[in-house]
Amino acid sequence: MIYELRIYDCLPGRLPALLNRFAEHTLAIWDKHGIKQAGFFTTIVGESSQRLTYLIAWESLADREVKWNAFTTDPAWLKARDESERDGQILSNISSQLLSPTAFSAVK
């Protein structure tokens, strides 16, 4: 099992639109493609209150490649993304890291 840490920095005032997109559209599309989230977080103390941080659990790098590519080309995702950005762009930056749990990690 590997984990992907994704950090989305929103443009000022656009975090609610991103949260709504995940809640109303993205997670259902992830379910369709077998993508498993391991947690979502907003920042209450730290660098930016306009940030969404989340983890995805993958079986392997190959699993990620197949499922993420299917998701990012899914017409339902493209439509949801485009509709959520009718009032303007949401994200100013996306960062991603693929992480492997240590032998002593609580998650395996």
Accessible surface in RSA format (square Angstrom, percent):
REM  Atomic radii and reference values for relative SASA: ProtOr
REM  Chains: A
REM  Algorithm: Lee & Richards
REM  Probe-radius: 1.40
REM  Slices: 20
REM RES _ NUM      All-atoms   Total-Side   Main-Chain    Non-polar    All polar
REM                ABS   REL    ABS   REL    ABS   REL    ABS   REL    ABS   REL
RES MET A   1    88.31  45.7  43.98  29.1  44.33 105.5  43.63  37.1  44.68  59.2
RES ILE A   2    29.37  16.7  29.37  21.9   0.00   0.0  29.37  21.1   0.00   0.0
RES TYR A   3    29.68  13.9  29.68  16.9   0.00   0.0  15.94  12.0  13.74  16.9
RES GLU A   4     0.07   0.0   0.07   0.1   0.00   0.0   0.00   0.0   0.07   0.1
RES LEU A   5    37.96  21.1  37.18  26.6   0.77   1.9  37.18  26.1   0.77   2.1
RES ARG A   6    19.31   8.1  19.31   9.8   0.00   0.0   0.00   0.0  19.31  11.7
RES ILE A   7    36.12  20.6  35.94  26.8   0.18   0.4  35.94  25.9   0.18   0.5
RES TYR A   8    14.99   7.0  14.99   8.5   0.00   0.0   4.21   3.2  10.79  13.3
RES ASP A   9    24.58  17.2  24.58  24.5   0.00   0.0  13.00  30.6  11.58  11.5
RES CYS A  10     8.91   6.7   0.00   0.0   8.91  20.9   0.00   0.0   8.91   9.6
RES LEU A  11    60.18  33.5  59.72  42.7   0.46   1.2  60.18  42.3   0.00   0.0
RES PRO A  12   119.03  86.8 101.33  92.4  17.70  64.3 102.44  84.6  16.59 103.1
RES GLY A  13    58.39  72.0   0.00   N/A  58.39  72.0  34.89  95.7  23.50  52.6
RES ARG A  14    43.41  18.2  43.27  22.1   0.14   0.3  24.07  32.9  19.33  11.7
RES LEU A  15    16.43   9.2  16.43  11.8   0.00   0.0  16.43  11.5   0.00   0.0
RES PRO A  16    89.83  65.5  82.64  75.3   7.19  26.1  85.65  70.7   4.18  26.0
RES ALA A  17    26.34  24.2  15.17  23.4  11.17  25.4  23.31  32.8   3.04   8.0
RES LEU A  18     0.00   0.0   0.00   0.0   0.00   0.0   0.00   0.0   0.00   0.0
RES LEU A  19    67.39  37.5  63.83  45.7   3.56   9.0  64.46  45.3   2.93   7.9
RES ASN A  20    81.88  56.5  76.47  73.9   5.41  13.0  21.40  51.5  60.48  58.5
RES ARG A  21     8.78   3.7   8.04   4.1   0.74   1.8   0.78   1.1   8.00   4.8
RES PHE A  22    12.37   6.2  12.37   7.7   0.00   0.0  12.37   7.5   0.00   0.0
RES ALA A  23    74.18  68.2  43.08  66.5  31.10  70.8  46.84  66.0  27.34  72.4
RES GLU A  24   111.33  63.9  87.56  66.2  23.76  56.6  15.69  30.3  95.64  78.1
RES HIS A  25    73.07  39.9  69.41  48.2   3.66   9.4  38.27  39.4  34.80  40.5
RES THR A  26     2.65   1.9   2.65   2.7   0.00   0.0   2.24   3.0   0.40   0.6
RES LEU A  27    51.97  28.9  51.64  36.9   0.32   0.8  51.64  36.3   0.32   0.9
RES ALA A  28    68.11  62.6  54.39  83.9  13.72  31.2  58.15  81.9   9.96  26.4
RES ILE A  29    14.06   8.0  13.06   9.7   1.00   2.4  14.05  10.1   0.01   0.0
RES TRP A  30     2.93   1.2   2.93   1.4   0.00   0.0   2.93   1.6   0.00   0.0
RES ASP A  31   110.82  77.6  89.98  89.6  20.83  49.3  29.05  68.4  81.76  81.5
RES LYS A  32   134.53  65.6  95.70  58.7  38.83  92.4  80.25  72.2  54.28  57.8
RES HIS A  33    39.71  21.7  26.12  18.2  13.59  34.8  23.74  24.5  15.97  18.6
RES GLY A  34    28.92  35.7   0.00   N/A  28.92  35.7  26.24  72.0   2.68   6.0
RES ILE A  35     5.77   3.3   0.00   0.0   5.77  13.9   0.32   0.2   5.45  14.8
RES LYS A  36   125.46  61.2 120.89  74.2   4.57  10.9  93.58  84.2  31.89  34.0
RES GLN A  37    83.55  46.7  60.65  44.3  22.89  54.5  16.49  35.1  67.05  50.9
RES ALA A  38    49.27  45.3  14.44  22.3  34.84  79.2  25.74  36.3  23.53  62.3
RES GLY A  39    16.12  19.9   0.00   N/A  16.12  19.9  15.97  43.8   0.15   0.3
RES PHE A  40    57.75  28.9  31.98  19.8  25.77  67.1  32.16  19.5  25.59  73.2
RES PHE A  41   110.38  55.2 103.01  63.8   7.37  19.2 109.95  66.7   0.43   1.2
RES THR A  42    66.43  47.2  45.58  46.2  20.86  49.7  20.40  27.4  46.04  69.6
RES THR A  43    32.28  23.0  20.43  20.7  11.86  28.3  16.96  22.8  15.32  23.2
RES ILE A  44   164.83  93.8 131.38  97.9  33.45  80.6 136.47  98.3  28.36  77.0
RES VAL A  45   137.90  90.7 111.72 101.1  26.18  63.1 116.50 101.2  21.40  58.0
RES GLY A  46    58.67  72.4   0.00   N/A  58.67  72.4  28.32  77.7  30.35  68.0
RES GLU A  47   151.40  86.9 107.39  81.2  44.01 104.8  48.82  94.4 102.58  83.7
RES SER A  48    31.35  26.5  24.61  32.8   6.74  15.5  21.19  45.1  10.17  14.2
RES SER A  49    77.34  65.4  63.30  84.5  14.04  32.3  37.61  80.1  39.73  55.7
RES GLN A  50    53.17  29.7  53.09  38.8   0.07   0.2  21.99  46.8  31.18  23.6
RES ARG A  51    41.15  17.3  41.12  21.0   0.03   0.1   4.70   6.4  36.45  22.1
RES LEU A  52     2.13   1.2   2.13   1.5   0.00   0.0   2.13   1.5   0.00   0.0
RES THR A  53    27.82  19.8  27.80  28.2   0.02   0.0  21.36  28.7   6.46   9.8
RES TYR A  54     0.54   0.3   0.54   0.3   0.00   0.0   0.00   0.0   0.54   0.7
RES LEU A  55    45.94  25.6  45.94  32.9   0.00   0.0  45.94  32.3   0.00   0.0
RES ILE A  56     0.00   0.0   0.00   0.0   0.00   0.0   0.00   0.0   0.00   0.0
RES ALA A  57    18.08  16.6  12.64  19.5   5.44  12.4  12.64  17.8   5.44  14.4
RES TRP A  58     1.34   0.5   0.72   0.3   0.61   1.4   1.34   0.7   0.00   0.0
RES GLU A  59   108.15  62.1  93.56  70.8  14.59  34.7  40.58  78.5  67.57  55.2
RES SER A  60    46.77  39.5  43.29  57.8   3.47   8.0  37.99  80.9   8.77  12.3
RES LEU A  61   111.83  62.3 104.94  75.1   6.89  17.3 105.13  73.8   6.70  18.0
RES ALA A  62    66.92  61.5  60.02  92.6   6.90  15.7  64.24  90.5   2.69   7.1
RES ASP A  63    25.55  17.9  17.40  17.3   8.15  19.3  12.68  29.8  12.86  12.8
RES ARG A  64    49.40  20.7  49.40  25.2   0.00   0.0   3.88   5.3  45.51  27.6
RES GLU A  65   107.55  61.7 105.38  79.7   2.17   5.2  27.39  53.0  80.16  65.4
RES VAL A  66   105.73  69.6  98.61  89.3   7.12  17.2 103.32  89.8   2.40   6.5
RES LYS A  67    47.12  23.0  46.22  28.4   0.90   2.1  29.49  26.5  17.63  18.8
RES TRP A  68    30.27  12.1  30.27  14.7   0.00   0.0  17.63   9.4  12.63  20.5
RES ASN A  69    79.09  54.5  77.88  75.3   1.20   2.9  23.45  56.4  55.64  53.8
RES ALA A  70    39.71  36.5  27.92  43.1  11.79  26.8  36.64  51.6   3.08   8.1
RES PHE A  71     6.21   3.1   6.21   3.8   0.00   0.0   6.21   3.8   0.00   0.0
RES THR A  72    47.89  34.1  39.68  40.2   8.21  19.6  29.95  40.2  17.94  27.1
RES THR A  73    95.41  67.9  81.77  82.9  13.65  32.5  66.85  89.8  28.56  43.2
RES ASP A  74     7.14   5.0   2.92   2.9   4.22  10.0   4.74  11.2   2.40   2.4
RES PRO A  75   106.51  77.6 100.40  91.5   6.11  22.2 102.74  84.8   3.77  23.4
RES ALA A  76    47.06  43.3  35.26  54.4  11.80  26.8  42.03  59.2   5.03  13.3
RES TRP A  77    29.41  11.8  29.41  14.2   0.00   0.0  24.29  12.9   5.12   8.3
RES LEU A  78    60.71  33.8  60.71  43.4   0.00   0.0  60.71  42.6   0.00   0.0
RES LYS A  79   130.87  63.8 124.28  76.3   6.59  15.7  73.97  66.6  56.90  60.6
RES ALA A  80     5.67   5.2   2.50   3.9   3.17   7.2   4.46   6.3   1.21   3.2
RES ARG A  81    83.56  35.1  83.56  42.6   0.00   0.0  19.73  27.0  63.84  38.7
RES ASP A  82    78.97  55.3  69.13  68.8   9.84  23.3  28.26  66.5  50.72  50.6
RES GLU A  83    70.55  40.5  65.75  49.7   4.79  11.4  22.71  43.9  47.83  39.1
RES SER A  84    27.48  23.2   9.13  12.2  18.35  42.3  21.10  44.9   6.38   8.9
RES GLU A  85    55.61  31.9  43.52  32.9  12.09  28.8   8.63  16.7  46.99  38.4
RES ARG A  86   190.05  79.8 151.82  77.4  38.23  91.0  65.43  89.4 124.62  75.5
RES ASP A  87   131.53  92.1  95.79  95.3  35.75  84.5  26.91  63.3 104.62 104.3
RES GLY A  88    31.27  38.6   0.00   N/A  31.27  38.6  30.74  84.4   0.53   1.2
RES GLN A  89   111.83  62.5  98.57  72.0  13.26  31.6  30.11  64.1  81.73  62.0
RES ILE A  90     0.00   0.0   0.00   0.0   0.00   0.0   0.00   0.0   0.00   0.0
RES LEU A  91    21.79  12.1  19.45  13.9   2.34   5.9  19.45  13.7   2.34   6.3
RES SER A  92    66.11  55.9  32.11  42.9  34.00  78.3  25.78  54.9  40.33  56.5
RES ASN A  93    79.59  54.9  73.15  70.7   6.44  15.5  21.27  51.2  58.32  56.4
RES ILE A  94    84.90  48.3  59.41  44.3  25.50  61.5  59.41  42.8  25.50  69.2
RES SER A  95    44.08  37.2  39.28  52.4   4.80  11.1  36.67  78.1   7.40  10.4
RES SER A  96    53.84  45.5  23.35  31.2  30.49  70.2  19.44  41.4  34.41  48.2
RES GLN A  97    96.25  53.8  89.19  65.2   7.06  16.8  32.99  70.2  63.26  48.0
RES LEU A  98    82.64  46.0  51.08  36.5  31.56  79.3  51.58  36.2  31.06  83.6
RES LEU A  99    71.78  40.0  67.65  48.4   4.13  10.4  71.53  50.2   0.26   0.7
RES SER A 100    88.20  74.5  62.92  84.0  25.28  58.2  35.71  76.1  52.48  73.5
RES PRO A 101    36.95  26.9   8.74   8.0  28.21 102.5  18.43  15.2  18.52 115.1
RES THR A 102    68.90  49.0  58.52  59.3  10.38  24.7  63.80  85.7   5.10   7.7
RES ALA A 103    99.33  91.3  64.91 100.2  34.42  78.3  76.51 107.7  22.82  60.4
RES PHE A 104   180.83  90.5 148.60  92.0  32.22  83.8 157.90  95.7  22.93  65.6
RES SER A 105    28.35  24.0  17.28  23.1  11.07  25.5  12.94  27.6  15.41  21.6
RES ALA A 106   111.45 102.5  65.68 101.4  45.78 104.1  77.11 108.6  34.34  91.0
RES VAL A 107    78.96  52.0  75.25  68.1   3.70   8.9  78.88  68.5   0.07   0.2
RES LYS A 108   131.88  64.3 104.62  64.2  27.27  64.9 107.75  97.0  24.14  25.7
END  Absolute sums over single chains surface
CHAIN  1 A     6505.9       5186.8       1319.2       3984.1       2521.8
END  Absolute sums over all chains
TOTAL          6505.9       5186.8       1319.2       3984.1       2521.8
